Amino acid sequence: MNPQQSHPRTWRYGFLVRSYDRRSFLHASVALGGTVLLGNSRSGAESQPPTPGFASPQQAIQAPREKVLFVACTYANTGIDQPDYLAVVDVDPSSRNYGQVVHRLSMPQRGDELHHYGWNICSSCHGKPGDRRYLIVPGFRSSRIHVIDAKDPYQLRLHKVIEPEEVAKAANLSAPHTVHCLPSGEIMISMLGDAQGNGPGGFLLLDDQFRIKGRWEKEAAGMQFNYDFWYQPRQNVMVSTEWAAPKTFAPGPRLEDVAAGKYGRRIHFWDWKQRRLIQSVDLGEGSIPLEVRFAHEPDKDYGYVGAALSSVVWHFARGAKGTWQARPVIRLDPVKKADFPGGQVPALISDILISMDDKYLYVSTWLHGRVLQYDIREPAQPKLVGTVTLGGLIEPPRRLRGKELTGGPQMLQLSLDGRRLYVTNSLYSTWDNAFYPQMAKQGSWLVQIDCDTERGGMRLNENFLVDFGKEPAGPVRAHEIRYPGGDCSSDIFS
């Protein structure tokens, strides 16, 4: 199959009919989940324009079940000279294509390293006209930004490309990472470096026509590095984290760089309206704070940050005097292993995720190979209630449907109702090669975990596996996951 070949819906007439039935149902699901009609009555709905996303987390939880996933796939540092692509995966258990890639959209150039991506518009714009239609898909390595038309999830189309030279000229930035849509209709992207790959980077703004507006922040004083961010307008705050400059992390991990202070250790709190850094909290030597998640309910003033190397989850909240405070609430101890540098394997927290109802926190430990589920109904006192082991360096690899699950759990995405957790295993190509060199030849995997939303607990779905080692152009790495109707890490409620 050609990497850009679409869903094979013309082989037999009967299959053609069933495919279009599924597509119609999907479009109905997307309409309910991604775009909602204003007005309660039929006449009111017909007279009002569509509005994106959901009015509240509670409405999101009631959305139809996901039918397909989007997955970022990259050939970076695999030895395969092919462009990266966005894969569409069928996750409908009633479908004959369940667990299969049904469409691939290849990027126009090689060497992008697709990584994180997001929507042009989401629940932060609910109540305003708009359409959750376009995916903003940056190349983390190339700094090229792709705009993909996802109106038909089975037939993605390239809408626009912003070349790295344009970004460098307009904003002197590179290495695009996290993408969030803003209540204004603009799109904001965290950038980890300047045009030469030095820190601290900054935040790039695109307008609603995907034209570069410049930087979001008024100044970068106080920033040394950049990585992830989450904003909450109702709290007038944005929280950002730190990894390292592209020149440091791109070649691969080196412990001496950590000792030399070339990796981040602070989280930053910004005045959202003024676009100014107002407070920074030092999490300690060697922490490397990566993913940040705010509670979904916009009246709540707390969230979590996962520190990768120190393997600590921090809970942050606004204090009595209005300043922000952070304290460690989860500590994962290293495991002794004689053949690992330093003799101990850190958990290496690579992703965290909060369920839409703010009841559960999920944590991936890339080197220990475990996905952890915590009850956070007492936000400052997480309680471990579920564990699933998938690969890692401290236990023999798990096998699923004949495939050895090499690598460790990395990116997480949870269904809106909180019942299905999807997991991929690629972190970043040079880091994959340093810790899991076999991934380049075996390819990534995508698995699904069933989650108990009442009592807590998790179980691997033994009937679902996407083996990215069997892709048409050869084994490929898989990273971030998105749903057509919105998900637990792209929708912000304002």
N, C-alpha and C positions, 0 to 999 in steps of 0.2 A: 504493500500500500504506500502510495506517495505521502510524504509528511503533511501535505496540505489537503489530502483527499478527505472528503466529507463522509458523513454517516452513510454506509452502504445501503441505500434505501430503494435501489432499482433492480435488484437481483430477481425478485419474484413479485408478482402483483399482490399476493396476499400479504407479504412482508411490507410492501409499500403502503398498504392501507393501515396496517398496524403502526408503522412508523409515524405516519401523519396523525394518527389518533393520539399517540404519545406526545407528539409535538404540540398538538392543540391543547392537551392537558397541561403541558409545561408552560405554554404561553399564558394559560389561565392562572397557573400558579405564580408566574412572574408578575402578572398584572395585580394579583392580590398581595403578593409579598413585596415586590419592588416598586410598584406604582399603584397608589390607592386613589379612587375617585372621591372628590370632596362632596359632601352632602349626604344625608341619610335616606332621602326618598329617591325613587327612580328618576323623577323629573329633576330633582336637585343634582343627582349624579351626572345626568346627561348635560346639564347646563354649566357644569363647572369643569375646568381643565384638570388633568391628572396631577397628582402630587406624589413625590417620591417617598419611599420608605414607609415608616410606621410612626404613629402618633406617640407610642410609648413602648417600653420593653414588654409590657403585658400583651400588647397587640402583636408584637413580633413573635412572641411565643406561640400564638394561635395561628400563625401563618401555615400554609400548606407545606408538607414535607418536601425536602429537596429531591429533585429528580436527576440533576446532573451537577457535577463539580467542574470548576476550572482549576488546572494545575500547571504551575510554571515549570518548564522542563529545560535543562541546559546541558550542552555538550562540552562545557568549559573543562579543560584539563582532563579529558577522557581519551585523547588521541584520535577522536573522530571529528573530521573536518566538515561539520554540518551546522546550519543555523539552529538556534534555539527555537522553541515553539511553545505555544499555549495549548495544552491538551484539554479536551472535553471528555469527562468520564461519566458513564451511565451508572447511577446509584439507585435506580428503581428496581427493587427486588422482583417485581412482576414482569420486568423486561427480559427478553431473550439476550440482550446485550449487557446485562447486569455485570458490573465489575470490569467492563472493557472500555478502552479508549475508542470513542466513536467519531472523533474529529480532531484534527491538528491544524493549527495555523502557524506556519513558519514565519520567522522574522526575516526582513529583507537582507540583513547582513549577518555575517558570522561574528562570534566573539563577544556577544552581549553579556552573557551570564544573567539570564532572567532570575529574579530573586523575589522581591516583594512587589506588590502592585495593589491598586485599589480603584474605586469607582469615581466617576465624574460628579456624582451627586448621591446623597444618601438621606438617612432619617433626620440629619441636622437641618435639612431643607424642607421637612414635612410641613404642609400647609401652604407652600408656594408652588407655582407651576414648575414642572420639570420632569425629566425622564431619566431613570437610572439605566442608562443605555451603553455608556462608553467605559471601557477599562483603560486605566492609565498604567502602562506596563514598562517600567524602566529597565535598561540594561545596567546592572550594578557595576560591571567592569568597563563597559563601553561609554557609559553616561548618555547613551541614546535613549530617548523617551518615545515609546510607541503609544498611539491612541487607537484602541481596537473597538470596533462597532460590534456589540454583543446583542443587538436586537433579536437576532435569531441565534440562540445558544448553540444550535447544531451547525451553524454556518458562519463562524466568526469572520470578520473582514477587517483588514487594515484601513484605518481612516486617515491617519496622519502620522508623520514621524518628525520629531524635533531632534536635530542633530546635535552632538556634543559641542560643536563649535559655536552654535547659537547660544547654548547655555553658558559657555565660558565667556563669550562676548558680552552677554546681557547681565550676568550676575557673578562671574568668576567663581563658579561652583562645579563640582563633579561628584561622582559616586552617589547617584540617587537611591534612596532606600525606602522609607515608609511613605505611603501615599494616603492622604486623608482629604475628603471633600469638606468644604467649609459651609457654614450657614449662608454665606454671601453668594454661593454658587461658584466660588473660586476653588482651585485645587492647590493643596500645599504638599510639598515633597521635602523630606529631610535629606540634606546633602552632606556627605561625610568629609568632603575635601574641597579645596580651591581647585582651580583649573590645572594646577601642577601636582595635585594629590597630597597637599599638605593640609593639616588641620587649621582651624576647627570646623570648616564647612559652614553650613547655615541652612536656611529654609527657602526654597524656591516657590514662587507663586505663579500659577497659570490662571488666566481668566476663563470664563465659561465657553470660550471658543478655542481654548487650548493654545493661546498666545502667551508668551513669557511676559510677565509684568515686572519681574525683578525679585528682590528679596522680601520676605515677610518681616523679619526682625529689623528694628531701627538701628541696632548695633549689636555686635557679638562680644563685647567686653565681658569677661568672666567665663566665656566658653573656651575650653581647651580642645574638646572633641565633641562629636555629635553621633547620634544613632537613631533611636526610636523617639516617637512623641505621641502624646494624647492630650486633647484639649477638652475643656468643659466650660462652655460660656456661662452657664448659670452660676458657676463658682468663680468666674473670671480668672481662669488659670489654664496654663498649658504646662505639662511636665515633659521634660526631655531627658534622654540618657546619653551615655558615652561608650563608644567602642574604641576606635583608634583612627589615626589618619590612614587614608588608602595606601600610602607608601609603606606603612607598617604592617597592616593586616593582609594586604593582597598577596605578598610572596608566601605567606603561611605563618603558623605560630612559632614564636621563639621565646623561651622563658626569659632570656636576657633582656628582651624588650619590655617585659612586665617589670622586671627589677629596675630598669632604667626609666620607668615612669612614662612609657610610651603608650600605655593603655589607660582607659578611663576608670574613675573611681567615684564620680559624683553624679547626682541627679540635680536637675535645674528646674526651678519654678518661675514661670513667666507671668507677667500681667497680660492677660489676653487682649484687653482693649488697648492698652498702651504699647503692646508689642515689645516689652522690655523685660530683661532678666532681673528678677527682684530678690531671689534667694537661691543658694546652692547648698546641698547637704553632702558632705563627704562620707562615703560608705566604707572607707578603709582601704588599705593597701591590697592590691591584687583582686579587687572585687569584680570589675568589668560589668557594670549594670547594662543589661541589654533591653529586653522587652518590658514595656510599661503598660499597665491596664488600669483604667479608672472604672469604678462601679458604674453600671449602666444607668441606674436610676439617677437622673440629673440633680436631684436634691441632695444626694449623698456626696460627702466631701472626702472620700478616701479612695485608695487604690493600692496597687502592688507593683513592685519592680523585682525582676529576677536577676540576681548578680551571678554571672556565669562561672567565673573561676573560683570565687569564694564559696559558691554553691549555697547561697543564702537568698531567701525571699524576704524582701523588706515591705512592711506595711507603712504607708504614709497617710497622714491626715492633717487637717487644719487644726492648730492648737487654739487654746482659749484666747490668746492675744492676736489671733489672725495669722500668725506665722505657721509655716508648714514644718511638720516633724516626721521623722522616719525612724523606725526601729525594726530590728530583725525578728521575724516571727516563725521562720522555718529555717533550720540549719541541717544540711545533709553532709554527713561525715565522709571523708575519703575512705577508700578501701585499699588495703595493702595488696600490692602486686609487684613482685620482685623485678619483672622485666619492663616495668613502666618507668619513665624518667622520674627520679625522686622516690621511687618505690611505693608511691600511693597514687591511686586514680581518683581524681575529683569527680563529683557527679556531673559537673558542667551543665548548669541549668541554661537551656538554649531557648525555651519558649514557655510562656505562661498564658493562661486564658481564663476568663471569668464567664460563667454561664449567664444567660440573658436575665435570669431571675436573681442574680447576685448571691446564689446559695452555695455554689461550688467553684473552687479554684483548681485548675489543672496545670500540672508542671511536668515538662519533659526533661529528663536527665540524659543527655546525649551520650555520655561515656559510661554511665552505669546501666543504661539500656532500659530504664523504667519510666512509665507514665504514672504519675501520682495524682490522686483525687483528694482534695481537702474540703471539708465542710467549713464554710466561712460565714455561717449565720451569726457567729460572734466574730466580726471581722479581724480583730486584733488577736484572736486566739484560734488559728486554724487547727482543725482536727483531721488527721489522716484517716480516710474511710475506704480507700480503694487503691490497688496497685496492679499494674499489668507489666510484665517484663517482655521487652522486644529487643533482642540483640544486645549491644553493649560490649564492653571489654572485660567484664568481671564474671560472666557466666557463658557457657557454650551457647552459640546462636540458636535461636528458636526456629523451627521449621513450620511453614504454613502452606498447605496445598502444594507441597513438593519444593517450595523455595526456601532457601536458608536466609533468614532475616539478618543479613550482615548490616553493619552500621548500627546506629541507635536512634530512638525516637527523637525527632527534631521539631518540625512545624506541626502545629495543632490547629484544627478547626472543628467547632462544635455546632451541631444542628441547633436551630433556633429554639426547639422545644427541650434541648438539653439531653436528648436520649442517645445521640450517635456522635462519637468523637472520631474524627479522621486524622491520620498521622502519616507524615512522610519522614524520610531519614537523611536528606542531604542538608548540610549546614552552609558550606561555602566550599567551592571546588578545591582550593589548595589546602583547606583545613580537612576536608574529606580525605584527601590523599595522604595527609600526615597521620591521621588516626585510623582510617579505614581504607587503605589503598585498594583493596579488592572491589570497592564500590565502582571504580572507574570501568572495570570489566564486567561486573555483574549487574550494574544498574541499580536504580532505587526501587522502592516499593511504596505502595499506599495501602494501609490497612484501616479497618474500622473497629472501634471498641463500643460495645453496648454499655450505657451508663444508667444506673439506678438513680432516678431523680428524687425518690422518696426517702430511702434509708442510706443512700450512698452505696458504692461498690461498682466494680467494672468487670467486664468479661470480653475477651477478644472474640469477634465474630469470625468463626472458622470457615464461613462460606464466602467471605469477601477478601479478595486480594487483587491488586493491580500490579503486575510484574513489569516494571519499566526496563528490565533487562531484555525484553522481547520486542522492543520497538523496531519498526521497519528499517530505520537507518542505523540501528545499533543501540546498545545499552545507554541510557540517559539518566541524569540526575533529576530528581523531583523535589520541589521546594514548596512555595506557598500555595494554599488552597482557598478558593472563593466559591460562593454560591451565586447564581443569577439573582435571587431575591434578597440578598443581603445576608450578613452573618455576624458572629459574635465579636469580631475584631475590626469590622469596617463601619458599623453603624454607631453613630454618636447622637445622643438625644439632647436637644438644647431647649 
